[in-house]
Amino acid sequence: MTDHDHAETAKHTHRPLQSRLAWLSLILALLLPVWFAIAALGTKFGLWSFRVGLGTMTREIGTWMLIIVSALAIIAFLWALVKKPRGRWIVSLLALAIPVGIFAMLASVSRSAEGNPIHDVATNPADPPQFSDRMRQLRGPEANPVADYGVAQDDLDGQTLARVNRQLYPTMSPLVTTVSPSEALPLVQAVMLEEGYDNVVSDPSAGRVEGTAETFWYGFEDDVVARVRAVQGGGSVIDLRSVSRVGQSDLGKNAERVRDLKQAIETKLGS
């Protein structure tokens, strides 16, 4: 066999291996979002607990999967640059972009969690609405305790929940309306039902409406209470509160929900 034959044999030996590694890394990279979706939706539909879905499958196994796929993609990319033919570098670069993008997203989530260290948000931190005994029982023994806004919290460096609420959401405020509590209460109940809340119950004697909202990913449940009170001179004031059942940080979701619910009630009042 001539030197030329040896060169041709080596070229055809390296090319499939280069190609297979590049395409393997891309296929594995494309499966990463599938894995994270399975972890989230499996939790949502009760196939496993949130500790398994978010903790084990997402944070632990998911992190190792990202590292391994990134390493394979880097090796394939460098090999494609060093060894001829170099045509597979685009495939390996695409394979690297996916886990890097997911890493960036997870880093953003982590920063958001640091900036939102609470999971309990109210429009009136000085006097937040209280949940009924029925809702407290629905939350279950493993849920986050419904905290007292005026008591210093160890996990908030000794600050009260009222103070942190005001620091994070200084513009959040109750909704003042011109309608009576007897008119406002069923309207709030109707809005919660329209927004897809579960377990919506109105208690006119307590001036309270409660319901449970569920996030799309992982199916995390957040309990919401609206308190309707009469104001002097006529009309009513509506206070809202949203509390996550699990987790330390809500990533700002409860504040978003309170704002959206307040906006929906305002729209309903104006219709």
MOMOHU-V376276 format. One record per residue. N is the residue number from 1. RES is the residue in three letters. PHI is phi in degrees with one decimal (NA if undefined). NEAR is the number of other C-alpha atoms within 10 Angstrom. Layout:
# MOMOHU-V376276
N,RES,PHI,NEAR
N,RES,PHI,NEAR
This chain:
# MOMOHU-V376276
1,MET,NA,5
2,THR,-77.9,7
3,ASP,-61.4,8
4,HIS,-65.0,9
5,ASP,-64.0,10
6,HIS,-60.8,11
7,ALA,-63.5,11
8,GLU,-64.8,11
9,THR,-63.5,11
10,ALA,-63.9,11
11,LYS,-63.5,14
12,HIS,-74.7,12
13,THR,-77.3,11
14,HIS,-72.5,14
15,ARG,-60.0,18
16,PRO,-62.9,11
17,LEU,-67.0,12
18,GLN,-57.6,24
19,SER,-63.7,19
20,ARG,-63.3,14
21,LEU,-66.2,22
22,ALA,-63.5,28
23,TRP,-70.9,19
24,LEU,-62.4,19
25,SER,-63.0,27
26,LEU,-69.1,25
27,ILE,-61.7,14
28,LEU,-63.5,21
29,ALA,-64.2,26
30,LEU,-68.2,16
31,LEU,-80.3,14
32,LEU,-59.5,19
33,PRO,-59.8,15
34,VAL,-63.7,12
35,TRP,-61.1,15
36,PHE,-66.2,20
37,ALA,-66.1,16
38,ILE,-62.9,17
39,ALA,-59.5,25
40,ALA,-73.0,23
41,LEU,-72.8,17
42,GLY,-62.8,19
43,THR,-66.7,21
44,LYS,-58.6,21
45,PHE,-94.4,11
46,GLY,77.2,12
47,LEU,-73.9,12
48,TRP,-156.1,15
49,SER,-74.9,15
50,PHE,-66.3,21
51,ARG,-66.2,14
52,VAL,-74.6,17
53,GLY,-66.2,24
54,LEU,-85.6,18
55,GLY,-77.3,14
56,THR,-71.0,14
57,MET,-73.7,18
58,THR,-87.1,20
59,ARG,-76.5,15
60,GLU,-87.7,13
61,ILE,-62.8,13
62,GLY,-58.9,19
63,THR,-63.7,16
64,TRP,-65.2,12
65,MET,-63.2,18
66,LEU,-63.0,19
67,ILE,-64.8,14
68,ILE,-65.0,16
69,VAL,-65.3,24
70,SER,-61.6,24
71,ALA,-63.0,15
72,LEU,-61.2,20
73,ALA,-65.5,30
74,ILE,-64.8,19
75,ILE,-61.2,18
76,ALA,-63.1,29
77,PHE,-66.3,25
78,LEU,-65.7,14
79,TRP,-62.5,19
80,ALA,-65.9,24
81,LEU,-78.5,14
82,VAL,-86.4,9
83,LYS,-97.9,13
84,LYS,-81.1,13
85,PRO,-76.9,16
86,ARG,-104.6,16
87,GLY,-72.5,14
88,ARG,-93.8,21
89,TRP,-66.1,21
90,ILE,-66.8,14
91,VAL,-62.0,22
92,SER,-68.7,29
93,LEU,-67.8,20
94,LEU,-63.3,18
95,ALA,-63.0,27
96,LEU,-74.0,25
97,ALA,-63.7,16
98,ILE,-67.0,22
99,PRO,-64.2,25
100,VAL,-63.5,16
101,GLY,-63.1,11
102,ILE,-67.8,16
103,PHE,-57.5,15
104,ALA,-63.4,12
105,MET,-65.4,12
106,LEU,-64.9,14
107,ALA,-65.2,12
108,SER,-64.7,12
109,VAL,-62.7,13
110,SER,-62.8,14
111,ARG,-65.2,12
112,SER,-64.2,15
113,ALA,-64.9,16
114,GLU,-66.0,12
115,GLY,-82.8,13
116,ASN,-130.4,19
117,PRO,-79.7,18
118,ILE,-119.3,23
119,HIS,-133.3,23
120,ASP,-142.8,27
121,VAL,-127.9,31
122,ALA,-137.8,29
123,THR,-76.3,27
124,ASN,-131.7,19
125,PRO,-59.9,22
126,ALA,-72.0,14
127,ASP,-151.2,13
128,PRO,-70.2,20
129,PRO,-61.8,21
130,GLN,-109.0,18
131,PHE,-80.5,19
132,SER,-75.5,15
133,ASP,-61.6,9
134,ARG,-59.1,10
135,MET,-69.2,18
136,ARG,-62.4,15
137,GLN,-70.4,10
138,LEU,-63.7,13
139,ARG,-63.6,20
140,GLY,85.5,11
141,PRO,-71.1,9
142,GLU,-92.0,8
143,ALA,-74.4,15
144,ASN,-56.1,16
145,PRO,-66.1,14
146,VAL,-78.7,15
147,ALA,-77.6,13
148,ASP,-85.2,14
149,TYR,-65.0,21
150,GLY,-95.0,15
151,VAL,-100.9,12
152,ALA,-61.7,16
153,GLN,-108.2,14
154,ASP,-61.7,9
155,ASP,-77.5,11
156,LEU,-115.0,12
157,ASP,56.4,8
158,GLY,81.6,10
159,GLN,-84.1,15
160,THR,-84.2,19
161,LEU,-65.2,24
162,ALA,-62.4,21
163,ARG,-66.8,16
164,VAL,-65.8,18
165,ASN,-58.0,22
166,ARG,-66.8,18
167,GLN,-69.2,10
168,LEU,-77.5,16
169,TYR,-132.0,15
170,PRO,-66.6,11
171,THR,-93.1,8
172,MET,-72.6,17
173,SER,-150.1,17
174,PRO,-64.6,15
175,LEU,-103.0,17
176,VAL,-97.3,16
177,THR,-124.0,18
178,THR,-97.0,15
179,VAL,-91.7,15
180,SER,-73.8,16
181,PRO,-57.4,23
182,SER,-66.5,15
183,GLU,-88.0,14
184,ALA,-70.4,24
185,LEU,-60.6,23
186,PRO,-65.5,16
187,LEU,-66.8,16
188,VAL,-63.0,26
189,GLN,-60.6,22
190,ALA,-62.9,16
191,VAL,-65.3,18
192,MET,-59.7,25
193,LEU,-65.4,15
194,GLU,-65.3,10
195,GLU,-80.9,13
196,GLY,87.2,13
197,TYR,-69.4,18
198,ASP,-100.4,15
199,ASN,51.7,15
200,VAL,-76.7,17
201,VAL,-134.8,17
202,SER,-106.9,19
203,ASP,-126.6,14
204,PRO,-58.7,14
205,SER,-65.0,6
206,ALA,-96.2,11
207,GLY,62.9,17
208,ARG,-137.3,26
209,VAL,-128.4,25
210,GLU,-128.6,27
211,GLY,-163.6,21
212,THR,-123.6,23
213,ALA,-103.9,23
214,GLU,-127.8,16
215,THR,-76.0,11
216,PHE,-66.7,11
217,TRP,-82.1,15
218,TYR,70.1,21
219,GLY,64.1,17
220,PHE,-64.6,18
221,GLU,-100.6,19
222,ASP,-122.9,23
223,ASP,-92.7,24
224,VAL,-124.3,29
225,VAL,-130.0,26
226,ALA,-117.2,29
227,ARG,-114.2,25
228,VAL,-114.5,26
229,ARG,-128.6,20
230,ALA,-74.8,19
231,VAL,-116.4,14
232,GLN,-62.9,7
233,GLY,92.9,7
234,GLY,105.8,11
235,GLY,90.6,17
236,SER,-153.9,23
237,VAL,-121.4,18
238,ILE,-113.5,25
239,ASP,-105.0,24
240,LEU,-122.9,27
241,ARG,-148.7,24
242,SER,-130.9,26
243,VAL,-132.7,26
244,SER,-74.9,27
245,ARG,-78.7,21
246,VAL,-133.0,18
247,GLY,92.4,15
248,GLN,-89.4,15
249,SER,-95.6,19
250,ASP,-100.6,22
251,LEU,58.4,20
252,GLY,83.4,19
253,LYS,-68.1,19
254,ASN,-65.4,24
255,ALA,-64.1,24
256,GLU,-60.7,13
257,ARG,-66.3,18
258,VAL,-61.7,22
259,ARG,-62.8,16
260,ASP,-64.0,13
261,LEU,-66.4,19
262,LYS,-60.4,22
263,GLN,-63.7,13
264,ALA,-65.1,17
265,ILE,-66.5,22
266,GLU,-59.5,16
267,THR,-63.1,11
268,LYS,-64.1,14
269,LEU,-63.7,15
270,GLY,-85.4,7
271,SER,-82.4,6
